[in-house]
Amino acid sequence: MVDVRPYTPADEADLWELKQAFERGLGAGTGDESKAKQYADKLTADYRARWLDWVADCVAESPACVQVAESEDGLVGYVFVLPESLAFIWDAAVLNEIFVRDAHRGRGVADELLAAAREVVAGQSLPLDRLVLDVDGENERAAAFYERHGFEHWGELVARDC
């Protein structure tokens, strides 16, 4: 059983630990060694400070935009919905990140986090009544999760090195 609640500054160290696992999972689970290295290499002390400052700014604007899942094991997952002011990038609500530790997957934690995210989104007023996110095509588990929750393909994100 988990309790999903808004993130507080007291959660900072645990949230950073979850963020690192999220990034390492993206790199290792959806690409080759060079992709995994890129994701791992960015997790520097400077990145940590900048990311946590950004989280604090987002939470100051929208207190529930970052929610954590807590069990007797401590924090086991989180969800991060961009505040409304940043969601205008897509003119829709943006699910920035959702992550659950491996040991807690398959237990409904991600479902609870997504439900919390949808509550945040319900309070946003944007031009499009949509919740969007970026999912790596190689992440079959994530794709199945989002499909089960009614997400559909809506365009495609492309990228190139700067």
Sequence and secondary structure as in RCSB ss.txt:
>XXXX:A:sequence
MVDVRPYTPADEADLWELKQAFERGLGAGTGDESKAKQYADKLTADYRARWLDWVADCVAESPACVQVAESEDGL
VGYVFVLPESLAFIWDAAVLNEIFVRDAHRGRGVADELLAAAREVVAGQSLPLDRLVLDVDGENERAAAFYERHG
FEHWGELVARDC
>XXXX:A:secstr
  EEEE  GGGHHHHHHHHHHHHHHHHHHSS HHHHHHHHHT  HHHHHHHHHHHHHHHHHSTTSEEEEEETTEE
EEEEEE  HHHHTTTTSEEEEEEEE GGGTTTTHHHHHHHHHHHHHHT   SS  EE    TT HHHHHHHHHTT
    S       
